[in-house]
Amino acid sequence: MNIGRQHFPAGNTERMGKIADIVLRLGKTARDQRRRPPGASEFLDAIRACESLDVQVSDEPGSVWSSLERAVIHKDTRS
């Protein structure tokens, strides 16, 4: 999370923490499935999008966050 605070010193640290937890969890899952895990660039991209658009991290299906997570962290190619 330090890299997030370095790049976004005025950013929402609670949101950064939630994003960091998600990136770490998804990274473990990706490695277990022998896929490329999300890294620092995906973490920073997610923070940047959330800060720019004031997106709240949410478990709600169909939320803005769920779409952002698929596009930025998973690099989902689905439409």
Secondary structure by P-SEA (a helix, b strand, c coil): caaaaaacccccaaaaaaaaaaaaaaaaaaaaaccccccaaaaaaaaaaaaaaccccccccccaaaaaaaacccccccc
